[in-house]
Amino acid sequence: MSKRKICVVTGTRAEYGLLSMLMKSINDDTNLELVIIATGSHLSPEFGLTYKEIENDGFHIDKKIETILSADTPTAIAKSTGLGMIGIADALSDLQPDLMIVVGDRYELLAASFSAVTSRIPIAHIHGGETTEGAFDESIRHSITKMSWWHFVAADEYQNRVIQLGEDPGRVFNVGGMGVDGIKNTNLLKKGELEAAINFKFGDKNLMVTFHPVTLEDETSGQQFGELLKSLKKLIDTKIIFTYTNSDTNSRIINSMINTFVKDNPTTAVAFSSMGQLNYLSSLQFVDGIIGNSSSGMAEAPTFKIGTINIGDRQKGRLKADSVINCEPTKESINRALNTLYNKDFQKDLLSVKNPYGDGNATKKIMKIIQNTPLPAELKKEF
């Protein structure tokens, strides 16, 4: 029997972190053949050339598709998507996979999914059915859902939404969150090991800042992030770790402001274009909370029993644990959220927080399906 060839497409450090454990399981399976397409910010020096992290983990990248333009305007993002379609269409024609796997909602994956549909390659979509009302990721995610054959979702609510979109309930599987799975199956670094790895000493108080543009709002990135920085400047005896944005519309202004803040506060702040999954997850053990608007604050932080200050509307609509503090993108609202984060009663309540994205084992559940379930002879779907 010939091996089932599985193509994984990854465009950013964040979704590679979610996929890496599944990729290893596929690679280790004697009945499956893993092929990898790396695209998007993985190949950009500005965003850390993170394809090297994939290779350092022992994977062979079969195709590298460059798409990032030297701009972050709406036009540039649309053109990058078009470049992705051109390059990935050729890659799929060469690789001829039996199944393509994508996770999430980024425009690089919209390009990959459209290319797979026209190539009549079935798609397995991970983390569909979720809502993020403040970002155009919402539209992209649901579009990928309609192009996909199998759906691996993270919660009952998301399973119901994919079915609501007209997908066959027999092909929609609630496997839990991939982030939780990664945490449970990673040997995290001890504090001394981590401090040596990232060249940064933790203090008595520590925060992780991960802030991305709200892509359905016009030119708000700099203004909103500036309000956050005003609050951070007032903190006393607090160490701050910044992670740069993804390659989104209006992302560069945020990265520039991060660089200025770190330059002005060299003893208390540090920034990374990419920490790597191990360093990032290990850091969450030693920070008091995540502040910003990243999905990591929704899906991963609760497992570490730490708080999340969720700013603005970017994650509006996602399932949230009781550890999430919502606030407006103003200095006053962020200050109130910080006071809540460090409140003794809130800190005590964090110990009993339950993560709505499950307890792990997503990879095992996905593997069982892609190992044993027949692939479709044709991709005709009924609504």
C-alpha positions in Angstrom: 0.0 0.0 0.0 1.4 3.4 -1.0 1.9 6.0 1.7 -0.7 8.7 2.2 1.1 11.9 1.4 0.2 14.7 3.8 1.1 18.3 2.9 1.3 20.8 5.8 1.3 24.5 4.9 2.7 27.1 7.4 3.1 30.8 7.0 3.9 32.1 10.5 5.8 31.2 13.7 2.5 31.1 15.6 0.7 28.5 13.6 3.9 26.5 13.1 4.1 26.3 16.9 0.6 24.8 16.9 1.4 22.4 14.1 4.9 21.2 15.1 3.7 18.3 17.3 1.3 17.0 14.6 4.0 17.3 11.9 6.3 15.2 14.0 3.6 12.5 14.5 2.9 12.4 10.7 6.7 12.3 10.0 7.1 9.3 12.4 4.2 7.3 11.0 5.4 4.6 8.6 2.2 4.8 6.6 2.2 8.5 6.1 4.6 10.8 4.1 5.0 14.4 5.3 5.7 17.2 2.9 6.0 20.8 4.0 5.3 24.2 2.3 6.8 27.2 4.1 5.6 30.6 3.1 4.7 34.1 4.4 6.7 35.6 7.2 8.8 32.4 7.6 10.9 33.5 4.7 11.2 37.2 5.7 14.3 38.6 7.4 12.2 41.3 9.0 10.1 38.6 10.8 13.1 36.5 11.9 13.5 34.0 9.0 11.6 31.5 11.1 11.8 28.7 8.5 15.1 28.0 10.2 13.2 27.0 13.3 11.3 24.4 11.3 14.6 23.0 9.9 16.2 23.1 13.4 13.4 20.9 14.6 14.6 18.3 12.1 12.0 18.8 9.3 12.8 19.0 5.6 10.9 21.9 3.9 9.9 20.7 0.5 8.8 24.1 -1.0 9.6 27.6 0.1 7.2 30.1 -1.4 8.1 33.8 -1.0 5.1 36.2 -0.8 5.9 39.1 1.6 6.2 42.5 -0.1 8.1 45.4 1.4 5.0 47.1 2.6 2.1 46.4 5.0 -0.7 48.3 3.2 -4.0 46.7 2.4 -2.9 46.5 -1.2 0.3 44.8 -0.3 -1.5 42.2 1.8 -3.9 41.4 -1.2 -0.9 41.2 -3.6 0.9 38.8 -1.1 -2.2 36.6 -1.2 -2.1 36.5 -4.9 1.6 35.7 -5.0 0.8 32.9 -2.5 -1.8 31.4 -4.9 0.7 31.4 -7.8 3.5 29.8 -5.8 1.5 27.3 -3.9 -0.4 26.2 -7.0 2.9 25.2 -8.6 4.1 23.6 -5.4 1.0 21.4 -5.1 1.3 20.4 -8.7 4.8 19.2 -8.1 4.2 17.5 -4.7 0.8 15.9 -5.6 -0.3 15.4 -1.9 -3.3 13.3 -0.9 -4.4 15.8 1.8 -3.4 19.3 2.8 -3.5 20.5 6.4 -3.9 24.2 7.4 -4.5 25.7 10.8 -6.4 29.0 11.5 -7.2 32.0 9.5 -4.3 33.9 7.8 -4.3 35.2 4.3 -1.4 32.9 3.4 -3.6 29.9 4.2 -6.5 31.3 2.2 -4.1 31.3 -0.8 -3.1 27.7 0.0 -6.7 26.6 0.4 -7.9 28.1 -2.9 -4.9 26.5 -4.7 -5.8 23.1 -3.2 -9.5 23.4 -4.1 -8.7 24.1 -7.8 -6.2 21.2 -7.7 -8.9 18.9 -6.2 -6.9 18.2 -3.1 -8.9 17.7 0.1 -8.2 20.0 3.0 -8.2 19.3 6.7 -8.8 22.6 8.5 -7.8 23.0 12.2 -9.3 25.7 14.5 -12.3 26.5 12.3 -15.6 27.9 13.6 -14.0 30.5 15.8 -15.0 34.2 15.7 -12.7 37.3 15.8 -15.0 40.2 15.0 -12.2 42.8 14.9 -10.1 41.2 12.2 -10.5 40.1 8.6 -9.3 36.7 9.8 -13.0 36.1 10.6 -13.9 36.1 6.9 -10.8 34.1 5.9 -11.4 31.4 8.5 -15.0 30.8 7.4 -14.0 30.8 3.7 -11.4 28.1 4.4 -14.1 26.2 6.3 -16.2 26.1 3.1 -13.3 24.9 1.1 -12.3 22.1 3.5 -13.3 18.5 3.7 -12.4 17.6 7.3 -12.7 20.1 10.2 -10.8 19.7 13.5 -12.3 22.3 15.9 -11.4 23.3 19.5 -14.7 23.4 21.3 -18.4 22.4 21.1 -19.4 26.0 20.2 -17.0 26.0 17.3 -18.2 22.6 16.1 -21.8 23.8 16.1 -20.7 26.9 14.1 -19.0 24.9 11.4 -22.1 22.7 11.1 -24.2 25.9 11.0 -22.1 26.9 7.9 -23.4 23.9 6.1 -20.7 21.3 6.7 -21.4 17.6 7.2 -21.5 16.9 11.0 -19.8 13.6 10.3 -16.7 15.4 9.1 -16.5 17.9 12.0 -14.5 16.7 15.0 -14.0 18.5 18.3 -10.4 17.6 19.2 -9.6 20.5 21.5 -7.1 23.3 21.1 -3.7 22.6 19.5 -2.0 25.1 21.9 -3.1 23.2 24.9 -1.8 20.0 23.3 1.6 21.6 22.7 1.8 22.8 26.3 1.0 19.4 27.8 3.5 17.6 25.6 6.5 20.0 25.8 9.3 19.7 28.3 9.4 23.4 29.3 12.6 25.1 30.4 13.4 25.9 34.0 13.8 29.6 34.8 17.6 29.6 34.7 17.7 27.7 31.4 15.2 30.0 29.9 17.0 33.2 31.1 20.2 31.9 29.5 18.4 31.0 26.3 16.8 34.5 25.8 19.4 36.5 27.6 16.9 38.1 29.9 16.4 38.1 33.7 12.9 37.9 35.1 12.0 40.2 37.9 9.5 40.2 40.8 6.8 41.2 38.3 6.8 40.2 34.6 4.5 40.7 31.6 4.3 39.3 28.1 3.1 41.8 25.5 1.7 40.5 22.3 -0.2 43.0 20.3 -1.4 42.8 16.6 -3.1 45.2 14.3 -6.9 45.2 14.4 -7.2 44.7 10.6 -10.9 45.7 10.2 -10.2 49.1 11.7 -8.6 51.9 9.8 -5.2 53.2 10.9 -5.7 52.4 14.6 -2.6 50.3 15.2 -0.2 53.1 16.3 -2.8 54.9 18.4 -4.0 51.8 20.3 -0.5 50.5 20.9 0.6 54.0 22.1 -2.1 53.8 24.8 -0.7 50.5 26.0 2.8 51.9 26.1 1.6 54.8 28.2 0.4 52.3 30.8 3.5 50.2 30.7 5.7 53.2 31.2 4.0 53.8 34.6 4.8 50.3 35.9 7.3 49.9 38.7 9.7 47.0 39.1 8.1 45.2 36.1 10.0 43.3 33.4 8.4 43.2 30.0 8.8 40.8 27.1 7.5 42.0 23.7 6.9 39.8 20.7 6.7 41.4 17.3 3.6 41.4 15.2 2.8 39.1 12.4 3.0 40.4 8.8 -0.4 42.1 8.9 -1.8 45.3 7.6 -0.2 48.3 9.5 2.0 46.0 11.5 5.3 47.9 11.1 4.3 50.9 13.2 3.8 48.6 16.2 7.2 46.9 15.7 8.8 50.4 15.4 7.2 51.5 18.6 8.4 48.4 20.4 11.9 49.0 19.3 11.8 52.6 20.6 10.4 51.4 24.0 13.0 48.8 24.4 15.8 51.2 23.5 14.5 53.7 26.1 14.1 50.9 28.8 17.0 48.5 28.2 17.1 47.1 31.7 13.4 46.2 32.0 12.3 45.4 28.4 13.3 43.1 25.6 11.7 42.3 22.2 11.8 39.2 19.9 10.8 38.8 16.3 10.4 35.1 17.2 11.1 33.5 20.6 10.5 30.0 19.2 7.7 27.8 20.6 9.8 26.3 23.5 11.0 29.7 24.8 7.6 31.3 24.4 5.7 28.6 26.2 8.4 28.4 28.9 8.1 32.1 29.4 4.4 31.8 30.2 5.4 29.9 33.4 7.2 33.0 34.8 5.0 35.9 33.7 2.1 37.3 35.6 0.0 37.6 32.5 -0.3 38.3 28.8 -1.3 41.8 27.7 -2.4 42.6 24.2 -4.8 41.1 21.7 -3.3 37.7 20.7 -5.2 34.5 20.5 -2.5 33.0 22.8 -4.0 34.9 25.7 -7.3 33.2 25.0 -6.2 29.6 24.2 -2.9 29.0 26.0 -2.5 31.4 28.9 -5.4 29.8 31.0 -3.5 26.5 31.1 -0.7 28.3 32.9 -3.1 29.8 35.4 -2.1 33.3 34.5 -4.2 36.3 33.6 -4.8 37.8 30.2 -5.5 41.5 29.6 -7.4 41.5 26.3 -7.4 44.9 24.6 -10.0 46.0 22.2 -12.0 44.0 19.6 -9.5 41.9 17.8 -10.5 38.7 19.7 -14.1 39.7 20.2 -16.3 36.6 19.9 -13.7 34.0 21.0 -14.4 31.7 23.9 -12.7 33.2 27.0 -11.7 31.7 30.3 -12.4 33.5 33.6 -8.7 34.5 33.6 -9.4 37.0 30.7 -9.8 40.7 31.6 -11.4 42.6 28.7 -10.6 46.3 28.4 -10.8 49.2 25.9 -7.7 50.4 24.0 -7.3 53.4 26.3 -4.7 54.1 29.0 -7.3 54.5 31.7 -9.0 51.2 30.8 -5.7 49.3 30.5 -4.6 50.7 33.9 -7.8 49.4 35.5 -7.2 46.0 33.9 -3.6 46.0 35.3 -5.0 46.7 38.8 -7.4 43.8 38.4 -4.6 41.5 37.2 -2.6 42.1 40.4 -5.6 42.0 42.7 -5.1 39.3 45.4 -8.6 37.9 44.9 -8.2 37.7 41.1 -4.8 36.0 41.6 -6.4 33.5 44.0 -9.2 32.8 41.5 -6.7 32.0 38.7 -5.8 28.8 40.5 -9.2 27.3 39.7 -9.4 28.6 36.1 -10.5 26.0 33.5 -9.3 26.4 29.9 -12.3 26.3 27.5 -10.0 24.9 24.8 -9.6 21.5 26.5 -7.0 19.4 28.2 -4.8 18.3 25.3 -4.6 15.2 23.1 -5.7 17.0 20.0 -2.8 15.6 18.0 -3.7 12.0 18.8 -7.3 12.6 17.9 -6.3 14.1 14.5 -3.8 11.4 13.8 -6.4 8.7 14.3 -8.7 10.3 11.7 -6.1 11.0 9.0 -4.6 7.5 9.5 -7.8 5.5 9.3 -10.5 7.5 7.5 -10.8 7.0 3.7 -10.2 10.1 1.6 -13.0 11.2 -0.7 -13.0 9.9 -4.3 -14.4 13.3 -5.3 -14.9 16.6 -3.4 -18.6 17.2 -3.9 -20.3 18.5 -0.8 -23.9 19.0 0.1 -24.9 22.0 2.1 
